[in-house]
Protein backbone atom coordinates (compact mmCIF):
# COMPACT_ATOMS: atom_id res chain seq x y z
CA UNK A 1 0.00 0.00 0.00
CA UNK A 2 2.71 2.57 0.84
CA UNK A 3 4.43 1.86 -2.50
CA UNK A 4 1.21 2.57 -4.37
CA UNK A 5 0.67 5.77 -2.39
CA UNK A 6 4.22 7.00 -3.11
CA UNK A 7 3.82 6.11 -6.78
CA UNK A 8 0.57 8.11 -6.99
CA UNK A 9 2.26 11.12 -5.37
CA UNK A 10 5.13 10.88 -7.86
CA UNK A 11 2.72 10.74 -10.79
CA UNK A 12 0.78 13.73 -9.45
CA UNK A 13 3.97 15.74 -9.03
CA UNK A 14 5.11 14.91 -12.57
CA UNK A 15 1.71 15.91 -13.97
CA UNK A 16 1.77 19.20 -12.06
CA UNK A 17 5.31 19.94 -13.24
CA UNK A 18 4.51 19.20 -16.88
CA UNK A 19 1.31 21.26 -16.79
CA UNK A 20 3.20 24.19 -15.22
CA UNK A 21 5.84 24.06 -17.96
CA UNK A 22 3.32 24.05 -20.79
CA UNK A 23 0.74 26.49 -19.46
CA UNK A 24 0.14 29.46 -21.78
CA UNK A 25 1.79 32.76 -20.95
CA UNK A 26 -0.36 35.72 -20.04
CA UNK A 27 -1.19 38.03 -22.94
CA UNK A 28 -1.26 41.78 -22.51
CA UNK A 29 -4.33 43.42 -23.98
CA UNK A 30 -3.86 46.37 -26.32
CA UNK A 31 -5.22 49.44 -24.57
CA UNK A 32 -3.56 52.16 -26.61
CA UNK A 33 -3.11 52.76 -30.28
CA UNK A 34 -5.19 53.94 -33.18
CA UNK A 35 -8.87 54.53 -32.44
CA UNK A 36 -11.65 54.75 -34.99
CA UNK A 37 -15.13 56.14 -34.32
CA UNK A 38 -17.84 54.09 -36.00
CA UNK A 39 -19.91 56.03 -38.55
CA UNK A 40 -23.46 55.40 -39.76
CA UNK A 41 -23.40 52.47 -42.20
CA UNK A 42 -20.09 51.03 -40.98
CA UNK A 43 -19.79 47.32 -40.36
CA UNK A 44 -16.96 45.45 -38.68
CA UNK A 45 -16.13 43.93 -42.07
CA UNK A 46 -15.96 47.31 -43.82
CA UNK A 47 -13.76 48.74 -41.06
CA UNK A 48 -11.51 45.68 -41.17
CA UNK A 49 -11.14 45.96 -44.94
CA UNK A 50 -10.32 49.67 -44.71
CA UNK A 51 -7.55 49.06 -42.18
CA UNK A 52 -6.19 45.90 -43.81
CA UNK A 53 -7.08 43.63 -40.89
CA UNK A 54 -9.82 41.11 -40.14
CA UNK A 55 -13.18 41.39 -38.42
CA UNK A 56 -12.02 38.68 -36.02
CA UNK A 57 -9.06 40.79 -34.85
CA UNK A 58 -11.23 43.89 -34.37
CA UNK A 59 -13.82 41.89 -32.43
CA UNK A 60 -11.16 40.26 -30.25
CA UNK A 61 -9.28 43.44 -29.35
CA UNK A 62 -12.51 45.34 -28.57
CA UNK A 63 -14.32 42.46 -26.83
CA UNK A 64 -17.25 42.49 -29.27
CA UNK A 65 -19.17 39.21 -28.95
CA UNK A 66 -21.53 39.75 -31.89
CA UNK A 67 -20.67 40.91 -35.42
CA UNK A 68 -23.72 43.17 -35.52
CA UNK A 69 -23.01 44.83 -32.17
CA UNK A 70 -21.41 48.11 -33.20
CA UNK A 71 -23.12 51.47 -33.31
CA UNK A 72 -22.36 54.98 -34.63
CA UNK A 73 -20.18 56.90 -32.21
CA UNK A 74 -18.57 53.78 -30.74
CA UNK A 75 -14.78 54.02 -30.45
CA UNK A 76 -12.85 50.96 -31.64
CA UNK A 77 -9.18 50.11 -31.25
CA UNK A 78 -7.66 49.10 -34.58
CA UNK A 79 -5.15 46.22 -34.37
CA UNK A 80 -1.80 46.56 -36.09
CA UNK A 81 -1.26 50.23 -35.25
CA UNK A 82 0.36 49.90 -31.82
CA UNK A 83 2.91 52.55 -32.76
CA UNK A 84 0.25 55.18 -33.58
CA UNK A 85 -1.62 57.11 -30.88
CA UNK A 86 -4.85 59.00 -31.37
CA UNK A 87 -8.11 58.84 -33.24
CA UNK A 88 -8.47 58.64 -36.98
CA UNK A 89 -10.87 60.98 -38.73
CA UNK A 90 -12.01 60.59 -42.34
CA UNK A 91 -11.26 63.66 -44.42
CA UNK A 92 -12.57 64.22 -47.94
CA UNK A 93 -10.02 65.97 -50.11
CA UNK A 94 -11.25 68.78 -52.35
CA UNK A 95 -10.81 68.26 -56.06
CA UNK A 96 -7.31 69.19 -57.16
CA UNK A 97 -5.67 69.04 -53.74
CA UNK A 98 -3.03 66.33 -53.49
CA UNK A 99 -2.72 63.94 -50.60
CA UNK A 100 0.89 64.98 -50.21
CA UNK A 101 -0.18 68.62 -49.70
CA UNK A 102 -2.72 67.52 -47.10
CA UNK A 103 -0.14 65.37 -45.36
CA UNK A 104 2.39 68.17 -45.16
CA UNK A 105 -0.28 70.44 -43.66
CA UNK A 106 -0.79 67.83 -40.91
CA UNK A 107 2.95 67.49 -40.21
CA UNK A 108 2.87 63.69 -40.49
CA UNK A 109 5.32 61.34 -42.25
CA UNK A 110 4.46 59.89 -45.66
CA UNK A 111 4.79 56.33 -44.31
CA UNK A 112 1.87 56.98 -41.95
CA UNK A 113 -0.32 58.29 -44.77
CA UNK A 114 0.40 55.20 -46.83
CA UNK A 115 -0.69 52.97 -43.94
CA UNK A 116 -3.86 54.94 -43.18
CA UNK A 117 -5.04 56.03 -46.63
CA UNK A 118 -8.32 54.32 -47.51
Backbone as numpy.savetxt, mean C-alpha at the origin, in Angstrom:
# Nx Ny Nz CAx CAy CAz Cx Cy Cz
7.17 -46.07 32.31 6.36 -44.86 32.31 7.21 -43.59 32.31
8.26 -43.49 33.17 9.07 -42.28 33.15 9.77 -42.06 31.81
10.16 -43.15 31.12 10.79 -43.00 29.81 9.82 -42.36 28.81
8.60 -42.83 28.84 7.58 -42.29 27.94 7.31 -40.82 28.24
7.26 -40.48 29.51 7.04 -39.09 29.91 8.18 -38.19 29.44
9.43 -38.64 29.65 10.59 -37.85 29.20 10.61 -37.72 27.67
10.21 -38.78 27.00 10.19 -38.75 25.53 9.14 -37.73 25.05
7.99 -37.70 25.70 6.94 -36.74 25.32 7.39 -35.31 25.57
8.10 -35.08 26.65 8.62 -33.74 26.94 9.64 -33.34 25.88
10.51 -34.27 25.49 11.50 -33.98 24.45 10.81 -33.62 23.13
9.81 -34.38 22.77 9.08 -34.12 21.52 8.41 -32.75 21.58
7.79 -32.43 22.70 7.14 -31.13 22.86 8.15 -29.99 22.75
9.30 -30.15 23.36 10.34 -29.11 23.28 10.84 -28.93 21.85
11.03 -30.03 21.13 11.47 -29.94 19.74 10.41 -29.24 18.89
9.16 -29.58 19.09 8.07 -28.95 18.33 8.01 -27.46 18.63
8.16 -27.08 19.89 8.14 -25.66 20.25 9.32 -24.92 19.65
10.49 -25.54 19.64 11.68 -24.91 19.07 11.52 -24.72 17.57
11.06 -25.75 16.88 10.87 -25.66 15.43 9.82 -24.61 15.09
8.72 -24.59 15.82 7.67 -23.60 15.52 8.16 -22.18 15.80
9.02 -22.00 16.80 9.56 -20.67 17.09 10.51 -20.21 15.98
11.26 -21.15 15.42 12.20 -20.80 14.35 11.50 -20.42 13.06
10.36 -21.03 12.79 9.69 -20.81 11.52 8.44 -19.93 11.62
8.25 -19.26 12.73 7.10 -18.37 12.85 7.35 -17.12 12.01
6.32 -16.57 11.39 6.50 -15.39 10.53 6.91 -14.17 11.34
7.73 -13.34 10.72 8.16 -12.10 11.36 7.03 -11.07 11.30
7.01 -10.18 12.25 6.00 -9.13 12.27 6.21 -8.19 11.09
5.13 -7.73 10.50 5.18 -6.83 9.36 4.72 -5.46 9.82
5.47 -4.44 9.44 5.11 -3.07 9.80 4.13 -2.52 8.76
3.03 -2.00 9.23 2.03 -1.43 8.33 2.50 -0.07 7.82
2.16 0.22 6.56 2.50 1.52 5.99 1.51 2.54 6.52
2.02 3.55 7.19 1.14 4.58 7.74 1.41 5.94 7.11
2.49 6.05 6.38 2.81 7.30 5.70 3.03 7.02 4.23
3.03 8.05 3.46 3.25 7.90 2.02 2.26 8.75 1.25
2.05 8.35 0.03 1.18 9.09 -0.87 -0.29 8.78 -0.55
-1.07 9.84 -0.41 -2.50 9.67 -0.13 -3.30 10.19 -1.32
-4.40 9.52 -1.59 -5.29 9.90 -2.68 -6.70 10.01 -2.12
-7.38 11.10 -2.44 -8.76 11.29 -2.01 -9.69 10.78 -3.11
-10.56 9.86 -2.74 -11.48 9.23 -3.69 -12.44 10.28 -4.24
-12.61 10.27 -5.56 -13.55 11.17 -6.25 -14.80 10.41 -6.66
-15.86 11.14 -6.97 -17.10 10.54 -7.45 -16.79 9.72 -8.70
-17.25 8.48 -8.74 -17.04 7.61 -9.89 -15.79 6.75 -9.81
-14.92 7.00 -8.84 -13.72 6.18 -8.67 -14.09 4.79 -8.17
-13.34 3.81 -8.60 -13.42 2.46 -8.05 -12.02 2.07 -7.61
-11.93 1.05 -6.79 -10.60 0.60 -6.37 -9.80 0.15 -7.59
-10.46 -0.50 -8.55 -9.76 -0.93 -9.76 -9.24 0.25 -10.57
-10.05 1.31 -10.71 -9.59 2.46 -11.51 -8.44 3.18 -10.82
-8.49 3.26 -9.50 -7.40 3.89 -8.75 -6.14 3.04 -8.87
-6.29 1.73 -8.75 -5.14 0.83 -8.86 -4.50 0.93 -10.23
-5.31 0.98 -11.27 -4.78 1.11 -12.63 -4.03 2.43 -12.80
-4.59 3.50 -12.27 -3.96 4.82 -12.40 -2.59 4.87 -11.72
-2.44 4.16 -10.62 -1.18 4.21 -9.87 -0.31 2.98 -10.09
-0.63 2.21 -11.12 0.18 1.04 -11.50 0.36 0.06 -10.34
-0.73 -0.25 -9.67 -0.72 -1.22 -8.58 -1.94 -2.11 -8.75
-2.30 -2.87 -7.74 -3.46 -3.75 -7.83 -4.50 -3.36 -6.79
-5.74 -3.73 -7.07 -6.82 -3.47 -6.12 -6.55 -4.20 -4.81
-5.97 -5.39 -4.92 -5.66 -6.18 -3.71 -4.71 -5.40 -2.80
-3.66 -4.81 -3.36 -2.70 -4.06 -2.54 -3.34 -2.83 -1.90
-4.18 -2.14 -2.63 -4.86 -0.97 -2.06 -5.80 -1.40 -0.94
-6.55 -2.47 -1.16 -7.45 -2.96 -0.12 -6.68 -3.40 1.12
-5.56 -4.08 0.92 -4.80 -4.60 2.05 -4.18 -3.48 2.88
-3.60 -2.48 2.23 -2.91 -1.41 2.96 -3.90 -0.48 3.66
-5.14 -0.40 3.14 -6.15 0.48 3.73 -7.21 -0.28 4.53
-7.02 -1.56 4.71 -7.95 -2.40 5.48 -9.39 -2.27 4.96
-9.56 -2.44 3.66 -10.88 -2.36 3.04 -11.36 -3.79 2.78
-12.38 -4.26 3.51 -12.80 -5.65 3.36 -13.61 -5.93 2.09
-14.27 -4.91 1.55 -15.17 -5.11 0.42 -14.74 -4.20 -0.73
-14.71 -4.74 -1.95 -14.30 -3.95 -3.11 -15.17 -2.71 -3.32
-16.43 -2.80 -2.97 -17.35 -1.68 -3.21 -17.40 -0.69 -2.06
-16.55 -0.86 -1.06 -16.65 -0.03 0.14 -15.66 1.14 0.10
-15.75 1.97 -0.90 -15.05 3.25 -0.90 -16.08 4.32 -1.22
-15.79 5.54 -0.81 -16.75 6.61 -1.00 -16.00 7.91 -1.30
-16.64 8.84 -2.02 -15.99 10.12 -2.32 -15.57 10.83 -1.04
-14.35 11.35 -1.06 -13.81 12.04 0.10 -12.94 11.16 0.98
-13.02 9.85 0.78 -12.20 8.92 1.56 -10.74 9.06 1.15
-9.85 9.06 2.12 -8.41 9.16 1.86 -7.80 7.77 1.87
-7.10 7.42 0.79 -6.48 6.10 0.67 -4.97 6.24 0.57
-4.26 5.35 1.25 -2.81 5.26 1.06 -2.57 4.46 -0.22
-1.62 4.91 -1.02 -1.29 4.24 -2.27 0.01 3.47 -2.07
-0.01 2.14 -2.25 1.22 1.37 -2.06 2.23 1.65 -3.16
3.50 1.52 -2.80 4.57 1.71 -3.78 5.14 3.10 -3.81
4.62 4.00 -2.99 5.11 5.37 -2.94 5.55 5.73 -1.53
6.28 4.82 -0.89 6.73 5.04 0.49 7.64 6.25 0.61
8.32 6.59 -0.48 9.28 7.70 -0.45 8.63 9.05 -0.73
7.32 9.08 -0.96 6.61 10.32 -1.28 5.63 10.62 -0.15
5.67 11.83 0.37 4.74 12.25 1.43 3.73 13.22 0.85
2.51 13.16 1.33 1.51 14.15 0.94 0.32 13.53 0.24
-0.52 14.41 -0.27 -1.75 13.98 -0.93 -1.70 14.40 -2.39
-2.12 13.49 -3.24 -2.11 13.78 -4.67 -3.43 14.44 -5.05
-3.34 15.41 -5.94 -4.51 16.13 -6.43 -4.47 16.10 -7.94
-5.58 15.74 -8.56 -5.64 15.74 -10.03 -5.72 17.18 -10.52
-4.92 17.47 -11.53 -4.90 18.81 -12.12 -5.06 18.66 -13.62
-6.04 19.35 -14.18 -6.20 19.37 -15.63 -5.34 20.48 -16.20
-4.54 20.14 -17.17 -3.66 21.12 -17.80 -4.41 21.86 -18.90
-4.27 23.18 -18.95 -4.89 23.93 -20.04 -4.21 23.58 -21.37
-4.97 23.71 -22.43 -4.45 23.40 -23.76 -3.22 24.26 -24.04
-2.16 23.61 -24.49 -0.95 24.33 -24.86 0.09 24.41 -23.75
-0.28 24.13 -22.52 0.70 24.18 -21.43 1.34 22.80 -21.28
2.65 22.76 -21.26 3.33 21.48 -21.18 3.39 20.98 -19.75
3.51 19.67 -19.61 3.65 19.08 -18.29 4.95 19.51 -17.64
5.97 19.70 -18.44 7.26 20.13 -17.90 7.15 21.53 -17.29
6.39 22.42 -17.94 6.19 23.76 -17.39 5.42 23.69 -16.08
4.40 22.83 -16.03 3.65 22.67 -14.79 4.54 22.11 -13.69
5.34 21.14 -14.04 6.23 20.52 -13.05 7.22 21.52 -12.48
7.79 22.33 -13.35 8.76 23.32 -12.85 8.08 24.36 -11.97
6.80 24.64 -12.21 6.09 25.58 -11.35 5.81 24.98 -9.97
5.82 23.66 -9.87 5.57 22.97 -8.60 6.87 22.63 -7.86
8.00 22.90 -8.49 9.32 22.64 -7.90 9.47 21.17 -7.50
9.12 20.27 -8.41 9.23 18.83 -8.18 10.12 18.21 -9.26
10.81 17.12 -8.94 11.68 16.48 -9.94 10.88 15.77 -11.03
11.47 15.68 -12.21 10.82 15.04 -13.35 10.51 13.57 -13.05
11.38 12.90 -12.31 11.15 11.48 -12.00 9.84 11.28 -11.24
9.50 12.22 -10.38 8.24 12.12 -9.64 7.05 12.30 -10.58
7.13 13.23 -11.50 6.05 13.43 -12.46 5.82 12.17 -13.28
6.90 11.54 -13.71 6.76 10.35 -14.52 6.09 9.21 -13.74
6.31 9.15 -12.45 5.67 8.11 -11.63 4.20 8.42 -11.37
3.86 9.70 -11.27 2.50 10.08 -10.87 1.60 10.47 -12.02
2.12 10.69 -13.21 1.33 11.18 -14.32 0.36 10.10 -14.80
-0.93 10.39 -14.70 -1.95 9.46 -15.20 -3.12 10.22 -15.76
